[in-house]
Amino acid sequence: MLKNVLSKTLYEKRWMMIAWGISMIALSALTMALYPSFSQLGADEFVNSVPESLRSLIGSVESFKSIPGYVAQQIYGPQIPIMTIILAVILYIGIGVGEEDRGTLQTLMAQPITRTQIYLQKFYAGAIILSIISFTVAVGVLGGVIGLGEEISLLRLFQATLMLCLLNVSYGVVAYAVGMGTGKKALAIGVSSAYAFLSFFISSLAPSVKALQPFEKLSVFYYYNTPQPVVAGLDWSNILLITLFIAVFAVLGLLGFLRRDIDV
């Protein structure tokens, strides 16, 4: 018998964690295996052939010619983060309002545990799961770097992975807060998906589209990878802002959840 909601949630999601972890290790290691090809002179022609408005999606020529630059562009932004953000939304919908749809949340609420404990322990469980999966990306990168006979700063790799964890939780908490706060699964999916899409769209095109630049700082992507932690280290103000974003949505979701009338 599991002692609390947190351990119960982690146990129930163990196979998902294993599957996603293996997938992220394999994907990041495979991406690293392509580094020698991209670092050749032919990468110059490839990057320069891409329209300037889309060049931010693949990075600069210089990003292909060093391990830190390649990891920053091809691993930590934006390809793999898009996948983990999708996971974050699905995960938090599943352990939140999704359980209400299935009737398991009501059963849990009938037990001697407060709503606040249910809400927070599920939130913490989701954050732990996303953090574990995020760090498997670093495992794949490190394995790929070793296989190539190259070197990378373990501190910078850890810092980039920490930012990936925060990024994933920040988009996941939007889905969790809206779902638990309103009880509407469709609304939670719509709001979180729309915000993720608009954030990616703005962050990708803002460097070359002046009309979007005033809105760039509304995107969590901006604080996640500006500057790139693998290359330049952490910006503590960015960590503070993302953490504040997570805390605000978590609190708003909790307040909504506490006020709702849920039949048990």
N, C-alpha and C positions, 0 to 999 in steps of 0.2 A: 504494500500500500504506500503510494507516494505521499510525502508529508505536506506538500503545499502546491499551489497552482503553478508556481514557477517550475519546479522539478517535474510536475506532471506534463506541462507543455513541452519542456525540453525532451522528455522521454518520448512523447507522441511524435515529435518532429525529428527523431534521431535518424531515420532512414533518409529523410529529405536532406538533412545536413550532410550525411555521408555522400549521397548522390551529387549534390551541388558542389561539395568540396572536391570530390574527385574530378568533376567536370571543370572546375575553375583551375585546378592544378594542371590538368591536361591542356586546357586552352591557353593559359599563360605561358606554359613551357613551350608549346607549339609556336606561339607568337615570337618567343625569344629565339627559337630555332631559325626563324626567318631573318634575323638581324643581319647575318653576313650578306645576304642578297640585297637588302635595302641599303646597307652601308656602302655599297659599291658606287662608282661614279654614275651608274645608270639611274640612280635615285634622283639625281639632279634634274634630268630630263622629265622623269615621271612627275615630280612635284611641280615643276614649272609648266607642265602641260595642263594642270588642273586650273580651272577658272579661279581668279583671285577671291571671288566671293565665297568659294567653297574650300579654299586652301587651309582655313583654320581647322577644318575637320580632320586633315591628315598631317598637319604640322609643317614645319619649315624643313629645308634641306638639311640644316645643321642638326635637327632632331634625329635624323637617321644615321648620323655619323659618330655618335657616342652612345655608350650604354645608358647613362642616366637620361639623356634626351630621348632615346628610343623608348625606354621604359615609361617615361613621363607621358609621351604622346600616344604610344601604341598599346600600353597596358592600362594606365590609370586615367586615360582620357582620350575620347569619350566612349570607346568601344565596349570595354568590359563594364564600366559603371552603368551603362544603359541596361545591360543584362541584370546586374545586381539590384538596380532600382526597380525593375519589373518584379524581381523576386521579393523585394521589400514590400511592395504594394500588395502582392498576392498573399504573402505571409501574414501581414497585419490584418488584412481583410479576413483571412481564414481563422485566425485565433481570436478575432474580435467579433464583429457583427455577423460573420459567417457562422459562428457557433450559436448565435442567437437565432438565426434562420433555421438551424438544425435542431434547436431545442435543448442543446447541451449546456448553454449558458444559464438557462433558467434552472436546470437541475443543479448546477454548481452554486447558484445563488440561494438555493434552499438549504445549503450546508452552513455550519456555524462559521462563516467568514464574511467580512464586510465587503461592500461594493468597492471601497477604496483599495483594499487588498487584492481583490480580483483584478481590478483595472491595472494597478501598478505592477503586479507580478506578471501579468500577461505582457505588459509593455516591456519589462525587463527581460523576459524570456525572448521576445522578438529581437531585442537589441543584442543579446548574447548570441543568438543564432546568426544574425547578420554579421557580427564581429568575427565569429569563427570562420564563416564562409569568406569574408573579406581577407582574412589572414592566410587562407589557402591560396589566394592569388599570389601573395608574397612567396609562399613555398614554391609555387611553380616558377616564378621569376628567378628565385635563387637557384633552383635546380638548373634552369636554362642557362644562367650566367656561368655556373660552374662547368656545365657541359661545353660551353663555348671557350672555356679557359680565360674568361674575362673577370673583372672585378666590379663590385658595386658597394657603396656605403650601406652597411646594415642599418645604421641609424637613419639615413635618409629613406631607405626602403620601409622601415618601421613607421616613419612619419607619414609617408605617402599612404600607407595602409590604414593608419589611424584616421586620416582625412576621408578615406574611402568608407570606413565604418560610419563616421559621422554623416557623410552624404547619404548613405543607404538608410540610416535611421531617420534622417530628416524628411525624406520622402515617404517612408513607411509610416511615420507618426501622423502625417496628414490624413492618410487613409484610415488609420486607427482612430484618431480623434473624431473625425467626421462620422465614421461608422458607429462607434460606441456612444457618441454624443447625441446622435439622431436616431439610431436604429435602422437607418436606410442604407442598405448595401449598395444599391445602384448609385445613390448620391455619393457615397464614399469612393466608389470606383471612378466615377466621373470626375469628381473634384481632384483627386490625387493624380489621375492619369492626365488630366488637362494641365495641371500645374507642372508635372514632369515634362510633358511635351513642350509647353511654352518656354520653360526654363532652358531646355536643350536647344530649342530653336533660336531663342534670343542670344544665348551664350555663344552659339556656333557662328551666327551671322553678324553679331554686333561689331566685331573688329573691322568689318568691311562695309557695314551698312550704318551710316551715321544716324538714321532715324531711330534705330533700335538701341543706340548707345545709352540714352537716358534711362532705359529700362533694365540695363544689364545687371545692375546691382540688386535687382529684385529677385534674381535667380540664385539659388544655392550653389549652382555650378560655378558661379563667379568666385565665390569665397572658397570653394573646394580646391580649385586648381590655379589660383592667381595669388602668388606665384606657384610654380610647380614644385611641390615638396621634394621630389626626387632630385631636383636640380638645385633648388635654392633653400631648402629647409622649410620650417614652419613659420607661418605668420600667426602669432598668438591672437591677434585681433580677429582673424578669420575664424579661429576655433571658438572664440568667445561668442561671435555672432551666430554661428551655426548651432552652438549649444543653447543659446538663448532662443533661437527659432524652435528647436526641439522642445524646450521647456514650456514655451508659451502654448504650443499646440497640445502638448500633453496635459497641461493644466486645464485648458479650455475643454478638451475632450472629457476629462474627469468631472468637471463641473456639470457638463451636459449629461453624463452618465448618471451622476448622483441624483439629478432632478427628474429623470425619466420614470414613467410608470410602466414597469415591466411585470407582466403576470408570471408568477412563480408556481 
